[in-house]
């Protein structure tokens, strides 16, 4: 018994041609879809890059504002040191009317968190993503240093209400002062490191649109109410 395969209506050659056209069409459609997906991913990556870069650049503009105050901070610390070194035998001091404080800037990670959670940050090249991650780590470390520093300056501001200091108080305030001096050195070093990382990450240069405090630059003889108004539009603690 012989089995005869059915022949295409117009022959095998025509049939093969029709199949080839269908296969080619499918391949073209898949290639077009892949190209469209790549274009979409590049657009998403570009958007993520710009968002992250602008957030980092915004923080850097604020960090530069803090760095610009480094001489005022160092001078104020020296003035407080001279005050503590000059305590009289009876513990009397020349009470400062104003001590002030350095600026602290809030940590910015909203855009980084959003781009990471959405998965768009993962579309960036690994080296670029690593550079951004390193910058955010340094930002966190800088912010942590400034938080501790604010506590030191809060304790130093108690001098505004002191007229006499016991030896124990002088010792304690000297400890606080040395920690504040270390924190200022650390913050300045961290900002310098961030400056190098900003260049490596090709960040745009932005101008800080928020007025920072000049509290540490105002003289210690200035009345507190006047200094508080001049140092910060929203007042000072």
Rosetta blueprint (number, residue, H / E / L):
1 X L
2 X L
3 X L
4 X L
5 X L
6 X L
7 X L
8 X L
9 X L
10 X L
11 X L
12 X H
13 X H
14 X H
15 X H
16 X H
17 X H
18 X H
19 X H
20 X H
21 X H
22 X H
23 X H
24 X H
25 X H
26 X H
27 X H
28 X H
29 X H
30 X H
31 X H
32 X H
33 X H
34 X H
35 X H
36 X H
37 X H
38 X H
39 X H
40 X H
41 X H
42 X H
43 X H
44 X H
45 X H
46 X H
47 X H
48 X H
49 X H
50 X H
51 X H
52 X H
53 X H
54 X H
55 X H
56 X H
57 X H
58 X H
59 X H
60 X H
61 X H
62 X H
63 X H
64 X H
65 X H
66 X H
67 X H
68 X L
69 X L
70 X H
71 X H
72 X H
73 X H
74 X H
75 X H
76 X H
77 X H
78 X H
79 X H
80 X H
81 X H
82 X H
83 X H
84 X H
85 X H
86 X L
87 X L
88 X L
89 X L
90 X L
91 X L
92 X E
93 X L
94 X L
95 X L
96 X L
97 X L
98 X L
99 X L
100 X L
101 X L
102 X L
103 X L
104 X L
105 X L
106 X L
107 X L
108 X L
109 X L
110 X H
111 X H
112 X H
113 X H
114 X H
115 X H
116 X H
117 X H
118 X H
119 X L
120 X L
121 X H
122 X H
123 X H
124 X L
125 X L
126 X H
127 X H
128 X H
129 X H
130 X H
131 X H
132 X H
133 X H
134 X H
135 X H
136 X H
137 X H
138 X H
139 X H
140 X H
141 X H
142 X H
143 X H
144 X H
145 X H
146 X H
147 X H
148 X H
149 X H
150 X H
151 X H
152 X H
153 X H
154 X H
155 X H
156 X H
157 X H
158 X H
159 X H
160 X H
161 X H
162 X L
163 X L
164 X E
165 X L
166 X L
167 X H
168 X H
169 X H
170 X H
171 X H
172 X H
173 X H
174 X H
175 X H
176 X H
177 X H
178 X H
179 X H
180 X H
181 X H
182 X H
183 X H
184 X H
185 X H
186 X H
187 X H
188 X H
189 X H
190 X H
191 X H
192 X H
193 X H
194 X H
195 X H
196 X H
197 X H
198 X H
199 X H
200 X H
201 X L
202 X L
203 X L
204 X L
205 X L
206 X L
207 X L
208 X L
209 X L
210 X L
211 X L
212 X L
213 X L
214 X L
215 X H
216 X H
217 X H
218 X L
219 X L
220 X L
221 X L
222 X L
223 X L
224 X H
225 X H
226 X H
227 X H
228 X H
229 X H
230 X H
231 X H
232 X L
233 X L
234 X L
235 X L
236 X L
237 X L
